Amino acid sequence: MARIVMKFGGTSVADLDRIRNAAMRVKAEVDEGHEVAVVVSAMAGVTNNMVDLVHDAAVLADLREYDVIVSSGEQVTAGLLAIVLQDLGVSARSWLGWQIPIRCDDAHGSARIEEIAVDEMERRFAEGQVAVVAGFQGVDAQGRIATLGRGGSDTSAVALAASLDAQRCDIYTDVDGVYTTDPRIVAKARKLDKITYEEMLEMASQGAKVLQTRSVEMAMKHHVRIQVRSSFADSPGTLVVDEEEIVEQAVVSGIAYSRDEAKITLLRVLDHPGIAANIFGPLADASINVDMIVQNISAETDRTDLTFTVSKSDLERAEEVLRRSQGELGFDQLLADPNVVKVSVIGVGMRSHAGVAQQMFKALADRGINIQVISTSEIKVSVLIAEEYTELALRGLHTAYGLDTA
Amino acid sequence: MARIVMKFGGTSVADLDRIRNAAMRVKAEVDEGHEVAVVVSAMAGVTNNMVDLVHDAAVLADLREYDVIVSSGEQVTAGLLAIVLQDLGVSARSWLGWQIPIRCDDAHGSARIEEIAVDEMERRFAEGQVAVVAGFQGVDAQGRIATLGRGGSDTSAVALAASLDAQRCDIYTDVDGVYTTDPRIVAKARKLDKITYEEMLEMASQGAKVLQTRSVEMAMKHHVRIQVRSSFADSPGTLVVDEEEIVEQAVVSGIAYSRDEAKITLLRVLDHPGIAANIFGPLADASINVDMIVQNISAETDRTDLTFTVSKSDLERAEEVLRRSQGELGFDQLLADPNVVKVSVIGVGMRSHAGVAQQMFKALADRGINIQVISTSEIKVSVLIAEEYTELALRGLHTAYGLDTA
C-alpha cells in the first residue's frame, strides 16, 4: 500500500467524459489498495474565461476579488470528480482550499503555500475515502481565497504530496512525459525516463511548459518524486527525481527554447560605476524582468554597448522606461528586436564534462546561425539567436548531442 | 442614513453591463449616505448549466457535492460586482457564505439559514464599506457549503436584512413589481403599490414567480419590509409589508395561476377509515406532494371516487406508485389528466367579506368554464379548470373583481 497524489490538468478534465476517464484512473489506484488524494485543475478554458471577465470588469482589479472569481473553476471540477467517483462506487469528497485548509501568504494572484493541514484527510484515508482537492487555491490569514498563479495546481499537488509524505506525485497531462526537446519541432525527440529536479527546473524556466517552475522547486526541496504522464495513454511517463537516482547521466538531457524573448541594445551608454543599476533599477521598478545581459567591449573608454533581453510582452514598456531615462543614461540609440529565440542545452552532466558549450557553438556555426547573446549556468548553456533559425537550431543541436532516437 | 439590503437576481447581473448597472444603483444608495449590503445571484443561465453538469455526471449526486458546484456562480458574481464597485470608487468587498458565516442546517440542496454573523460586516459599514454577499449559499456545521434551493438568493437577502435589522430589503428583478395578475396574459393587469406578506405568500406559492416562498415567510416572521422593483426602470416597485401598513385593503388583491398541475382521479376506491392514509402515505414516501384533494360523493356505501392534484413533473411517478397499490386500495380505474390549470383569487380582505367564492364561481360559469376541484383557505379560493381556459378565466376574474386598470 502506498500513498499517492494524482493531479489532473485542465485538458484532462475538460469535459465529463474526461473527468470519468480521470475517475477510472483514480479507481484503479484505489483498487490497488492505495491511499489517494487527487488535485484537479479547472476544466480547460474556464480559468481563461474568468480572467477575461475580470479584465473586462476593471483595468486594475482587486487581486483578492480576482482570486474569488478565478478559483471557482477548480471548485466545480472537484465537486464533479467527487460525484463521478461516488458513482463508480469509490468513497470520495471534495476539499476546497479553505476547508483543508491550505494556508497561503496574502500575495493574491500568486500566493505561496505556507502550510497544509492533513490530519482530517489522513483520518479519512484510513476509512478508504479519496480526497478530491481543488488545485490552484488556498486561504490567507484573513480567511480570504488566495490563488497560486497560473499552473498553480502543480504546486498544490506537490505541496500536498510533501505534507502527506506521499510516495508518488503523478501529474496527469496531455503529453506523455518530458521530452529531450519539443517533439512538434524535432520528430526524433525522445521521451526521458528520468530527469533531475535541477534539469526540470531549467527546462521549465526555459519554456518547456510541462510543469510550473515553482512546483519543481518545491519537489526538489521536499524530495517529492514527480511522475509526468499522460491521461490518455497507459505508457509510463517521466520521473522527476534526485540526481542520485539517475545512474547513467547523459551530459545533455534536453534542449529547451523560448520564443517569449525580446532583445534590447543600448548603443554608446556612458560607462561608469553604477550605470547598470541606473538602467536595470527603473526596469525592476516597472516589474520588468531582465534575463540575459551582455556588456560589449567598446573602443571608447567612457562608452559601452549593452544588450539584454526582456519578455516579449514587456518590450514596449521597457522601451518607454528607458527612453524616459535617456538623458541620464546617455545612450545614443536604443535598438529593439522581438524576432529572437532563446535556445538552451541542459544537463547536470555538464558539471563534469568540459566542451559542452563549444559543441553548441560549433553546431550552430556549422549551420550558419549567428549567436547574439550567450549566458551560462552550472547545468545550462543558453544562446539568443534570430527566431527564424529556431527549428534548424533545435534539430541540429538534438543530433549533435546524440539525443536522436535510433 | 438607513441600512439597506439590495438583492440583484440573475437577469439583473446577466453580463458585465448589467453588473455595472447594478453597481450604479448601489453607488446611488451609498452616495445618499446609506449602509449597504448587496446580495447577488449567479449570472443568468450559469446555475442551470451547473445543475445540468451535475445531472449528467451522475443520476443520484451527493447533494453536498452538488452544493459545492452550483454555489460557484454566486461566488463569481460577488467578486465581479465588488471589482466594478471599486472601479466606481466605492469601497466594497465580496463575502462568501462560509466567510460571513451564514450558518445553515445540513439539508443540502435546500438548506435553511440558522444564523448570520454580522459583526464584522457592521464594523465595515462604519468604515463606509459595501458588503457584496454571494446569495443562495451558506455553510453547515461541518464546514461544507450548503445551498438554499432555487431562488434562494431572495431568502439570503431577507435573512441578512433581518440579521442586520435593515430598514429596507430591495429585491431588484426583471419585472417592476408585483401585479394583480400576469400582465403577459391580462393586458389590464395593474402593478400593486403594496401587498401583505400573507397575500404575497399565496401569490408566490400559487405560481407567481417573483419571490421565493421561503423568503416571504421569513420576511413576515421578522417584519422585513421587502420592495420588489425593476433593475432597468426607476419607477417605485411593490412593497411587501404587514397588513396594518395597508390602509385601504381591496377584497381581492391578485389572481395567480399555476400550470404545473396534474389531476388524478381514482374511481370506486374502497371507502373505509384509513383509506386516505393508504393512498397518500405511499405518495409522500415517494416525495410526491399532493395539493388539492376532493372526495366525491358516491351512490355506493363502501365505494367512493377520489380526485387530487400533483405537480405535473410527478404525474408519471404518482401513477406508478398508485398502480402498485391497486390491490390494496381496490380502485377500479385511475384517470390522469395533465391538461389542467389552478387559478386562485387572493386577498386578505376575504376574511371580512363574504361572497368572494360565489363571485368567482359565477364569473367562471358565465364563461362556460367547468370547475373540476375547489380548495379554499382564509385568504384564497383556488379552482382547477381545463388548461385551455387559462386566459379566459384570468381575464374574466380580473374584470369581475374590479382589478382592471382604468
Interface residues (C-beta under 8 A of the other chain):
Chain A: L16 I19 M50 L53 V54 D56 A57 A58 V59 A61 D62 R64 E65 Y66 V68 I69 S72 G73 Q75 V76 A78 G79 L80 A82 I83 V84 Q86 D87 R93 S94 L96 W98 Q99 G143 R144 I145
Chain B: L16 I19 M50 L53 V54 D56 A57 A58 V59 A61 D62 R64 E65 Y66 V68 I69 S72 G73 Q75 V76 A78 G79 L80 A82 I83 V84 Q86 D87 R93 S94 L96 W98 Q99 G143 R144 I145
